[in-house]
Amino acid sequence: MQTGNFTWDNRITQLVQTKYPIIQAPMFGVATPQMVAAAGEIGVLGTLPLGDLPASKCTALIRATKQLTSHPFAVNLFLNPLPERTAELERQYTRTKQFIEDLAQKSNITVNLAPYDEVQYTDYRDQVDAIIAEGCKIVSFTFGVFDDSTIAKLKAHHIVLIGTCTSVEEAKVLEKKGIDLICVQGIEAGGHQGTFLSETLPKIGGLSLLAQVSDAVRVPLIYAGGLYNAKTILATKALGAEGFAIGSLLMGSQESNLAEFEKEALRHAKANDLVLTKSFSGRYARGLNNTFTKQLDHTDYILPYPFQNKLTVALRRIAKQNEDPEFLSLWTGQSRGPYSGASIKAILTQLIHEVETHSSTTD
Ligand SMILES: Cc1cc2nc3c(=O)[nH]c(=O)nc-3n(C[C@H](O)[C@H](O)[C@H](O)COP(=O)(O)O)c2cc1C
């Protein structure tokens, strides 16, 4: 796709077979099959978030998406290594469960969180088998990297792999493993940080990270974190990004899974209202600071992922039913741009037009 001297065609559009190297970012809990399909219809790569859902649910969501679109789309998985189940973990879990139930009760929310024995998690190998069986051609992932035999299996099915890094070291690991595209995620991004080499967050600003990763690896890069208009896209293009992942800008859209009260809470959020918190899931994620994050952060009532995530599910569900933004995770990045309630098509078409116009006036 060429407009004046500006061309969108590059290694990424060729690899994923889209008109634009723009990616509707994976957003678990927000991105729906409708959102993925709407992105695909205008030549953007939609991403269906599958998180750590059981294989049967992955299959159902992939099928629902395929019914809506024949355009290519990516599926996205969480690859966090699973902590060992120990007596100490069980003790911590039970103690944290009690603390959170008591905290909720103080706000008149009665909730029975899942007991330790009921916590189940998914092996990504089962998800991968479901994805291959459904004929998916693009798989992105975060929180880790596939083991070598899974990479070989995915490659044998000619599946394009997109890994996520939050440091130069992680980018180098992904390149060495033969991952086709690397998503460089800046600290300003909404939702979970994809960090997998260290327990602590690298906390590197997106521009610093992107420039350094682009110097360090040869794999085509997608940038994620704070993109919301022509200037942000063109600035990251200048720093070496060939693909552009858009998350928070799309959260208020018609196709977003957020309820109206959630959209409203996010619409009025100021920079100081945001926090990087481990309180809901046990992994750092950027979202709205609220009663729950304030009471949990900096305490030892935070279990390793995915236990904290599984533990807080029931509370988040009740809070959503009650339309209570104080006890649910409302992820969002540092830049939300216009945070429009329009359709995905309208928001992304406007963004693409703005990039083309801006670049022709600055040539
Ligand atoms: C609500 C929400 C959910 C997210 N869920 C996922 C996910 O399931 N998988 C993933 O790789 N990244 C996830 N992310 C991170 C985004 O893919 C992306 O990196 C981020 O939104 C980019 O920054 P931005 O929000 O400033 O555009 C999520 C982000 C948000 C805001």
The ligand as a Gaussian input file, in Angstrom:
#p B3LYP/6-31G(d) Opt

LIG

0 1
 C       -6.829000      -4.367000      28.636000
 C       -5.528000      -4.879000      28.128000
 C       -5.342000      -6.249000      28.028000
 C       -4.134000      -6.753000      27.526000
 N       -4.006000      -8.108000      27.354000
 C       -2.898000      -8.600000      26.712000
 C       -2.836000      -9.973000      26.321000
 O       -3.777000     -10.752000      26.501000
 N       -1.698000     -10.399000      25.718000
 C       -0.642000      -9.549000      25.449000
 O        0.356000      -9.995000      24.875000
 N       -0.698000      -8.246000      25.777000
 C       -1.797000      -7.758000      26.384000
 N       -1.899000      -6.406000      26.643000
 C       -0.815000      -5.506000      26.196000
 C       -1.125000      -5.020000      24.766000
 O       -1.082000      -6.086000      23.864000
 C       -0.135000      -3.943000      24.291000
 O        1.186000      -4.301000      24.570000
 C       -0.440000      -2.593000      24.921000
 O       -1.821000      -2.335000      24.968000
 C        0.232000      -1.498000      24.100000
 O        0.226000      -0.282000      24.774000
 P       -0.976000       0.787000      24.671000
 O       -2.045000       0.253000      25.545000
 O       -0.359000       2.038000      25.172000
 O       -1.405000       0.868000      23.226000
 C       -3.084000      -5.874000      27.156000
 C       -3.284000      -4.489000      27.271000
 C       -4.493000      -3.986000      27.734000
 C       -4.686000      -2.501000      27.801000

